[in-house]
Each structure stands twice: as structure tokens, then as C-alpha cells.
Amino acid sequence: MGKINFYIFEDKKFSDFYPLTYLRPIYDLRCGIFSLKQKIEKYFNIKKTNLLSRTVLSDYLKELYPECNVNKFIEGDSVFINGRLIANSDVVKKISLNFKNDIIYKRDDEIVLVCITNKTLIKFLNKWKVDSFPLFEDKDLKNFKEVQIDVKLASYPWDLIVQTGDEIEKDFDLIRSKSRIKKYKIKHSEIIKQENVIIGKNSKIYSNVVIDATDGPVVIGNDVIIMPHTTIIGPAFIGDQTIVKIGSKIYSNCSIGEVCKIGGELDSVIIHSYSNKQHDGYLGHAYIGSWVNFGAGTNNSDLKNNYSKVKAMIDGVLVNTNLQHFGMLFGDHSKTGINMMFDTGSVVGIFCNLYGAGLPPRYIPSFVRGTPEGPLKTHSPETALETAKIVMQRRNKILTDSLNKLVREVFENTKEQRSKFNIL
């Protein structure tokens, strides 16, 4: 078998992950220790990844992943993998890569993976364009052999929240196979079930810290600081260079990205990199983007008083999560003032600036500022980007021209949402 080209692609469900996918493709979402993209690469042993996405993301992705081909096709036997796939070792065992036939693997009606021989790919390349979206349609695949496969495909962001505890355990097994688990002796702190704990290089664990891996592994990255009187219950992940503040309570099923500041009480939360929730307050069953800052005392509810299933607004449409516990989705670069409160099933878009007392609406479109008392107003892209530039410089990051352009395009594309929900 010769060289195989691997592609990870977005399908038409990208908007079901808004606001988290305004500034990133679906496969850059985190679930467990790794992103969906990283899981696919690790389990399929991909050395060089080709990325396919909406055209609006192309320039920004090229900056993020200069080592990858972005929205570019290469001749040769090829595997196209849906970026919503939560990959694991079982998935790989169910896939045949012999390329005797063109094969489409589906979960029910949804495309999971497509194996295309070079001969067929050349025919596709004659009609595909760089901005072909969605990439595959049923009429294109009518001559492919179809195979049903039982796998996990995320359909909404809360699927990633629900799965993240199990995924931390699976990701831990991946890491453990390449790491030497050692005993840690930390003065005046306690690590329970040490064989389930990995602590990275140069990380500092202060006194009176409890790390309990009885019910699942705890992975702490490099250069992490865990301050005194903190409790971390596994399964949990803390990314490189993150600071966990004094007295933090991190319950199970939390995945916290790189260069974050974390405090207060967290339960079943995914937080992307460069976000701060460093003060007291509860955050539960929530998915938080990058460059977010929560003011002191910010809290969210994740359980309704009548214990009924939670509904959430996705891209302006109310969706039943079928979950009893679901807190909120919070978009990139959005911020809260002190003592903000969010109701069960809240969704906040990107580049929002919220402050004041009381409960804001459960759905807040992107680029909105103001207080719950209202009226909520449009947060101009000029003001939003100026703040982002300052915030990113504090972490030695640059707001690039491609990100600037992407943010402005998202602003234009979300005008209808702000109008629909009466944002001035």
C-alpha cells in the first residue's frame, strides 16, 4: 500500500456548534485532553494532515497550522474523516484502508469517513473547488460501497461535555503508553491513587493540595501552578502554563486548556486556552471558548428547579439537549463583569461584554454589550478588536490580519441574529 493522503473535513453541521465554531473549525474543539483533530491524528497515526473547512476560515487556519495543507487537494489514495468524529482505537479497527474499492462509512445517515481511490479522486477533483462546501453529497457517492459503523459523532457542543470524562480516561491511556508514571512526593499535599496521575515538567504543586484520581485519571501539564488548598477530582486535565488559584474546587470531568487562570468551583467544564475564571463562583456543565474572562462572582445554573430537560438556543433555533444538567456555552473573547449570573441553558456569542446585576437573556448573539436591565446594544468590531489586541498582547500573542478579517466577516454574518433578538 502506497502513501495515503488524510483529510479532516467539516460537514454542514458546523453551525450546530455555534458560537464555538465561529472562529474555529469543528475539529478544533476540545473533548478530553485533546482536540478532535488531535485525536484523529493520534489514533490514525497521521504524519501530515490536510484540513478542509469553510472558506471563511481558510486564511486563519493557514496561520494556525502552517505545516498542514488547508483547503487543498492532492492526488493519491485518500481518506476523508469527518471532523465531528470522537476517534478512539475501536474506530480504527473498524476501518479498512486497502483501497480496492471506494467506500463510505456511515453512522445511520451521517458520513463518518470516506476512502477514495486515486482514480475516483481525480474525477472528483475535476468538479471540486477549494470552496466546495459541503464536500460530499449523497449524489456524489451513489457508486460507493456503503458500510454502517458504530462510532461517536458529536452533534452538538453538549455531546463533548458529556463525553469529556470518558475521553480524558482514553487520552490518559494514550499518554501513559508513552510516559513513565512516577511516584510524587509533595510535602503537605495528598495524591490519591498515584498510578492514575501524571504531572508535567516544572509544574509546582503547593501545600495542602488534594489530587484524587480514585474515579479517574488526573493529568497536569507542564509549567502548571496549583496553589494551596485546591482539590482536583479525576477525571480531570489541566493544560500547560495554567494557574489554579488558592482554594479552587475542580470536580470530575473538567478539561482546562493551556495558559488559563482558574479559581472557584468547576464541575464538568471544558475551557479552551487563554481563558480566565480565576475568582469565586460556580461554573458547571459548560463549554467555554478562548480568551474569555469571567469577573469575580460570576455563576451559572446547570439544573432547572423542576428538574426537566434543558433547552438551548443554537444559531437562533431552540434545541432540546435531552439533558437534565446543562449550564451554558460561552463564545471566544467574551467577558463578564462582577457578580454576573447565567440561567440554565444559556448561550453567549463571541466578543460580548456583559455586566450588571440580574439574569441576562438565555440567548445573547455575538457582538453584544450591556446589562441585563438593558437595552443590550451592538458591540462594534472596532471596539471589540481593540480590546482583543490588548488582551492578546498581554500573553505575547498578536491579533493577526487574518484573524482581524475573520472577526469582521463574522460580525457581518451575525447581523441578522442581532436584529432578530432586538439588539440595538
C-alpha positions, 0 to 999 in steps of 0.5 A, a space after each residue: 500500500 502506497 502513501 495515503 493522503 488524510 483529510 479532516 473535513 467539516 460537514 454542514 453541521 458546523 453551525 450546530 456548534 455555534 458560537 464555538 465554531 465561529 472562529 474555529 473549525 469543528 475539529 478544533 474543539 476540545 473533548 478530553 485532553 485533546 482536540 478532535 483533530 488531535 485525536 484523529 491524528 493520534 489514533 490514525 497515526 497521521 504524519 501530515 494532515 490536510 484540513 478542509 473547512 469553510 472558506 471563511 476560515 481558510 486564511 486563519 487556519 493557514 496561520 494556525 497550522 502552517 505545516 498542514 495543507 488547508 483547503 487543498 487537494 492532492 492526488 493519491 489514495 485518500 481518506 476523508 474523516 469527518 471532523 465531528 468524529 470522537 476517534 478512539 482505537 475501536 474506530 480504527 479497527 473498524 476501518 479498512 484502508 486497502 483501497 480496492 474499492 471506494 467506500 463510505 462509512 456511515 453512522 445511520 445517515 451521517 458520513 463518518 469517513 470516506 476512502 477514495 481511490 486515486 482514480 475516483 479522486 481525480 474525477 472528483 477533483 475535476 468538479 471540486 473547488 477549494 470552496 466546495 462546501 459541503 464536500 460530499 453529497 449523497 449524489 456524489 457517492 451513489 457508486 460507493 460501497 456503503 458500510 454502517 459503523 458504530 462510532 461517536 459523532 458529536 452533534 452538538 457542543 453538549 455531546 463533548 461535555 458529556 463525553 469529556 470524562 470518558 475521553 480524558 480516561 482514553 487520552 490518559 491511556 494514550 499518554 501513559 503508553 508513552 510516559 513513565 508514571 512516577 511516584 510524587 512526593 509533595 510535602 503537605 499535599 495528598 495524591 490519591 491513587 498515584 498510578 492514575 496521575 501524571 504531572 508535567 515538567 516544572 509544574 509546582 504543586 503547593 501545600 495542602 493540595 488534594 489530587 484524587 484520581 480514585 474515579 479517574 485519571 488526573 493529568 497536569 501539564 507542564 509549567 502548571 501552578 496549583 496553589 494551596 488548598 485546591 482539590 482536583 477530582 479525576 477525571 480531570 486535565 489541566 493544560 500547560 502554563 495554567 494557574 489554579 488559584 488558592 482554594 479552587 474546587 475542580 470536580 470530575 470531568 473538567 478539561 482546562 486548556 493551556 495558559 488559563 487562570 482558574 479559581 472557584 468551583 468547576 464541575 464538568 467544564 471544558 475551557 479552551 486556552 487563554 481563558 480566565 475564571 480565576 475568582 469565586 463562583 460556580 461554573 458547571 456543565 459548560 463549554 467555554 471558548 478562548 480568551 474569555 474572562 469571567 469577573 469575580 462572582 460570576 455563576 451559572 445554573 446547570 439544573 432547572 428547579 423542576 428538574 426537566 430537560 434543558 433547552 438551548 438556543 443554537 444559531 437562533 433555533 431552540 434545541 432540546 439537549 435531552 439533558 437534565 444538567 446543562 449550564 451554558 456555552 460561552 463564545 471566544 473573547 467574551 467577558 463578564 463583569 462582577 457578580 454576573 449570573 447565567 440561567 440554565 441553558 444559556 448561550 453567549 456569542 463571541 466578543 460580548 461584554 456583559 455586566 450588571 446585576 440580574 439574569 441576562 437573556 438565555 440567548 445573547 448573539 455575538 457582538 453584544 454589550 450591556 446589562 441585563 436591565 438593558 437595552 443590550 446594544 451592538 458591540 462594534 468590531 472596532 471596539 471589540 478588536 481593540 480590546 482583543 489586541 490588548 488582551 492578546 498582547 498581554 500573553 505575547 500573542 498578536 491579533 493577526 490580519 487574518 484573524 482581524 478579517 475573520 472577526 469582521 466577516 463574522 460580525 457581518 454574518 451575525 447581523 441578522 441574529 442581532 436584529 432578530 433578538 432586538 439588539 440595538 
